[in-house]
């Protein structure tokens, strides 16, 4: 538990470390926690007491967010080609230990171009306008059905001065091709995030009819930007998955039983993939 405590619903200015440490004394459920809970309650429970170590895969995204939003962990540019040498590894680890994000110089060049592409986009640039909102806002609210405290950290919280209350979320991506965004959103359960953020806005009385928009930016030149919005069916799926996760959270917390992949110890049947069996039969 962090030294900072949140006991009432509201919008808070929190350091990201305090947010991710969960400042709610009774515990709260985030979107990332909900996703992990649906995957495996035992993994969720383990993660509460064993914070995940730094992942290099997230470093570029953290820096892009910092450059676009103007807020977030500081970063350190390292003049190495990669992290294969001992010197590079030491510099990287020292940055992590100092609470900063290490980034190789050539990666910083790419991150700078990515951020510039987002901010000059005619739509995305308006959504992240510093005169019409605040970055990295932490929202806490109670689920009306269960009383569970939920939390979400929005990339950007608009001030409500526009015609629509639009919550944007920045995503770095290998490809922002619209044809593949549905699969991306499915793979990462982004509908759960969209649903949770809109729940937070409504529950805290910030807007009665908010919208949520993803801003995807590609990691390679020409750093294309694509905005996307989940349709009604996708949002329905997200809401239902969130309800399922909240119910599982209440169940596990009440019983203090956090099962693995199966509810009870059992031997499960294992089948080979159909394509493997088909290939085997062809080879006979």
C-alpha positions in Angstrom: 0.0 0.0 0.0 1.3 3.4 -1.0 1.6 6.2 1.6 -0.9 8.2 -0.5 -4.5 7.1 0.2 -7.7 7.6 -1.7 -10.9 6.9 0.3 -13.5 8.9 -1.7 -14.5 8.8 -5.4 -13.1 11.6 -7.5 -10.5 12.9 -9.9 -6.9 12.9 -8.4 -3.5 14.2 -9.5 -1.3 11.2 -8.6 2.2 10.1 -9.3 1.9 7.1 -11.6 3.8 4.9 -9.0 1.2 5.8 -6.3 -1.6 5.1 -8.8 -0.3 1.7 -9.8 0.4 0.7 -6.2 -3.3 1.1 -5.5 -3.9 4.0 -3.0 -7.3 2.7 -1.9 -7.0 1.0 1.5 -9.7 -1.5 0.8 -8.3 -2.2 -2.6 -9.7 -1.2 -6.0 -10.0 -2.8 -9.4 -8.3 -1.3 -12.5 -8.8 -2.3 -16.1 -5.5 -4.0 -16.3 -6.4 -5.9 -13.1 -9.8 -6.8 -14.5 -8.1 -8.3 -17.6 -5.7 -10.3 -15.5 -8.5 -11.5 -13.2 -10.5 -12.9 -16.1 -7.3 -14.7 -17.4 -6.5 -16.2 -14.0 -7.4 -15.0 -10.5 -4.3 -16.6 -9.0 -2.1 -14.5 -11.3 -4.1 -11.4 -10.3 -3.6 -12.1 -6.6 0.1 -12.8 -7.1 0.5 -9.5 -9.0 -0.9 -7.5 -6.1 2.1 -8.5 -3.9 4.7 -8.8 -6.6 4.8 -5.7 -8.8 5.8 -6.5 -12.4 9.4 -5.6 -13.3 10.2 -3.0 -16.0 9.5 -4.2 -19.5 11.6 -2.9 -22.3 8.7 -3.4 -24.7 6.8 -0.5 -23.0 9.7 2.0 -22.9 9.1 3.5 -26.3 5.4 3.9 -25.6 6.2 5.6 -22.2 8.4 8.1 -24.0 5.9 8.8 -26.7 3.2 9.5 -24.1 5.6 11.8 -22.2 6.3 13.8 -25.4 2.6 14.0 -26.4 1.0 14.6 -23.0 3.8 16.6 -21.4 3.5 14.5 -18.3 4.9 11.1 -17.2 8.1 9.5 -16.0 11.2 11.3 -17.1 13.4 9.6 -19.6 17.1 9.2 -20.2 18.6 9.0 -23.7 21.4 6.5 -23.9 24.1 6.6 -26.6 24.2 2.9 -27.4 23.1 0.9 -30.4 21.5 -1.8 -28.3 21.7 -3.3 -24.8 24.1 -6.1 -25.6 27.1 -4.5 -23.8 27.6 -4.5 -20.1 27.9 -0.7 -20.1 24.6 -0.3 -21.9 22.9 -2.7 -19.5 24.3 -0.9 -16.5 23.1 2.5 -17.8 19.6 1.1 -18.5 19.3 -0.4 -15.0 20.5 2.8 -13.4 17.8 4.7 -15.2 15.1 2.2 -14.0 16.4 2.4 -10.5 16.1 6.2 -10.6 12.5 6.0 -11.7 13.3 7.1 -15.3 12.7 5.4 -18.6 15.8 4.5 -20.6 15.7 4.9 -24.3 18.3 4.4 -27.0 19.2 7.5 -29.0 17.8 6.1 -32.3 14.6 5.1 -30.5 14.2 8.6 -29.1 14.5 10.0 -32.6 11.6 7.7 -33.6 9.6 8.6 -30.5 10.0 12.3 -31.2 8.7 11.8 -34.8 5.8 9.8 -33.5 4.8 12.5 -31.0 5.1 15.2 -33.7 2.9 13.1 -36.0 0.2 12.8 -33.3 0.3 16.5 -32.4 0.1 17.8 -36.0 -2.8 15.4 -36.9 -5.8 17.7 -37.3 -8.0 15.6 -35.1 -5.6 14.1 -32.6 -3.9 17.5 -32.1 -7.2 19.0 -30.9 -8.0 16.1 -28.6 -4.6 16.6 -26.8 -4.9 20.4 -26.7 -3.3 21.5 -23.4 -5.7 24.4 -23.2 -8.7 22.0 -23.1 -7.8 19.3 -20.7 -5.3 17.7 -18.4 -3.0 14.7 -18.9 -2.6 11.6 -16.7 -5.6 12.0 -14.5 -6.5 9.3 -12.0 -10.3 8.6 -11.5 -11.8 6.6 -8.7 -15.4 5.6 -8.5 -17.7 3.0 -6.8 -19.5 0.4 -8.9 -23.2 1.1 -8.3 -24.1 -2.6 -8.3 -21.5 -4.0 -5.9 -19.9 -1.0 -4.1 -16.4 -2.1 -5.4 -14.0 0.8 -5.8 -12.8 1.0 -9.4 -9.9 3.1 -10.8 -8.7 4.3 -14.1 -5.8 6.5 -15.2 -6.8 8.5 -18.3 -4.2 9.7 -20.7 -6.2 12.8 -21.1 -9.2 14.2 -19.3 -11.0 16.9 -21.3 -12.3 20.0 -19.5 -15.7 19.7 -21.0 -15.4 23.0 -22.9 -15.9 21.3 -26.3 -19.1 20.3 -28.0 -18.5 16.7 -27.1 -16.8 15.2 -24.1 -14.2 13.0 -25.9 -11.7 10.9 -23.9 -8.7 10.1 -26.1 -6.3 7.3 -25.5 -2.9 7.1 -27.1 -1.6 3.8 -28.4 1.6 3.0 -30.2 1.2 0.2 -32.8 3.2 -1.8 -35.3 0.4 -1.0 -37.8 -2.5 1.5 -37.6 -4.2 0.0 -40.7 -7.9 0.3 -40.0 -8.4 -3.2 -41.4 -6.5 -4.7 -38.5 -7.6 -2.5 -35.6 -10.5 -4.8 -34.7 -8.0 -7.7 -34.1 -5.7 -5.4 -32.1 -8.6 -4.3 -29.9 -9.7 -7.9 -29.4 -6.2 -9.1 -28.6 -5.7 -6.5 -25.9 -9.3 -6.3 -24.7 -9.3 -2.6 -25.4 -13.1 -2.6 -25.2 -12.8 -3.2 -21.5 -10.7 -0.1 -21.1 -13.1 2.0 -23.2 -16.0 0.9 -21.2 -14.3 1.4 -17.8 -13.2 4.9 -18.7 -16.7 6.0 -19.8 -18.1 4.4 -16.7 -15.7 6.6 -14.6 -16.7 9.8 -16.4 -20.4 9.1 -16.0 -20.1 8.0 -12.3 -18.2 11.1 -11.3 -20.7 13.3 -13.0 -18.2 14.7 -15.5 -20.5 14.2 -18.5 -23.7 12.2 -19.2 -22.8 11.1 -22.7 -19.0 10.9 -23.2 -17.2 9.4 -26.1 -13.9 7.4 -26.2 -11.5 7.5 -29.1 -8.3 5.6 -29.7 -5.3 7.5 -31.3 -3.0 4.9 -32.9 0.4 6.0 -34.1 2.8 3.6 -35.9 6.3 2.9 -34.6 8.0 3.2 -37.9 8.3 5.9 -40.6 6.2 7.6 -41.9 4.6 7.3 -38.4 1.1 7.2 -39.6 -1.7 8.2 -37.2 -5.2 6.7 -37.2 -8.1 7.5 -34.9 -10.6 4.8 -34.1 -13.8 4.3 -32.1 -15.3 1.0 -31.0 -18.8 0.3 -32.4 -21.8 -0.5 -30.3 -21.3 -4.3 -30.4 -17.6 -3.9 -29.3 -18.7 -1.7 -26.4 -21.3 -4.2 -25.4 -18.6 -6.9 -25.2 -16.4 -4.6 -23.1 -19.2 -3.8 -20.7 -20.1 -7.5 -20.2 -16.4 -8.4 -19.7 -16.1 -5.7 -17.1 -19.2 -6.9 -15.3 -17.8 -10.5 -15.3 -14.5 -9.3 -13.9 -16.2 -7.3 -11.1 -18.3 -10.3 -10.2 -15.2 -12.5 -10.1 -13.4 -9.9 -8.0 -16.2 -9.8 -5.4 -16.4 -13.6 -5.3 -12.6 -14.1 -4.8 -12.3 -11.3 -2.3 -15.2 -12.5 -0.3 -14.0 -16.1 -0.1 -10.3 -15.2 -0.2 -9.9 -18.0 -2.8 -8.1 -17.1 -5.9 -8.2 -20.1 -8.2 -5.9 -20.9 -11.1 -7.0 -21.8 -14.6 -9.6 -24.3 -13.4 -11.9 -23.7 -10.3 -10.9 -27.0 -8.6 -8.0 -29.4 -8.9 -8.6 -31.6 -11.8 -7.0 -33.4 -14.8 -8.2 -31.7 -17.9 -8.3 -33.3 -21.4 -5.8 -32.0 -23.9 -6.4 -32.2 -27.6 -3.9 -31.5 -30.3 -4.7 -28.6 -32.6 -6.9 -29.7 -35.5 -4.3 -28.4 -38.0 -1.7 -30.6 -36.4 -3.9 -33.7 -36.7 -4.7 -32.8 -40.3 -1.1 -32.5 -41.2 -0.3 -35.8 -39.5 -3.0 -37.6 -41.5 -1.7 -36.1 -44.7 1.8 -37.3 -44.0 0.7 -40.9 -43.5 
